[in-house]
Amino acid sequence: MSAESPVKAQFEAYNAHDIEAFMSCFSEEFKGYRMPTESPSTIGKESLREFYVNNRFNNPELRAELISRTVLGTKVFDHELIYGLSPAPLESMAVFEVKNNLISTAWFFFS
């Protein structure tokens, strides 16, 4: 399985607001970073679930548009536009590290 598989699946689940399908793409030890921080903003799969249930998937306007995707070994780089979090779409770059067919780490950069 390529590193792209769980990233593609989480992107589709994100847009469907399907929390179970979304969570199935992440490792138990997941760490998420909102750059430029050096400390994770999210640690662990349950913390990730809580954040998305309470702060993302409860927003019916939330959706992501994929501009481009690049795979480099175990890392996947998604350039996206995120709708529903502000009046104008937010441009972002998400970098996902995949280990054992699950997303183990993600770094989120915003313009």
Summary of the structure (lengths in Angstrom):
residues: 111
radius of gyration: 12.9
end to end distance: 31.5
largest distance: 37.7
contacts: 309
relative contact order: 0.22
helix: 26%
strand: 44%
